[in-house]
Amino acid sequence: MDNSILPTIETERLILRQVTADDAEAYFEWAGDERVTKYMSYSTYSSAEQVRDWLETVPKVWVYVRKSDGLLIGSGVTVRETVSGHLVTICVLTVGTRAMRRKPKPSKL
């Protein structure tokens, strides 16, 4: 996967970066949860390996990483809008999953 397709963007609380195969375990936290995937355009994944295989085929997926604890909390897909030619990102945040309910570690400043 060519990691130069999408830039990394940082805010005060988040890092938005291109997904890698190394994100498969964290991605599986919600992609393997039927309560989440019932609203998605894909079926529930049965393993992190299955997610890893899919991630190897998708070049324009962002992941959203919470800076306070490094937790991957969501993803988005970037597509080119056909009329204007602008890039549009569709965002999915995993609010409500077990991973999101974990308390963030205190920041070390």
Secondary structure, 3 states (H helix, E strand, C coil): CCCCCCCCEECCCEEEEECCHHHHHHHHHHHCCHHHHCCCCCCCCCCHHHHHHHHCCCCCEEEEEECCCCEEEEEEEEEECCCCCCEEEEEEECCCCHHHHCCCCCCCC
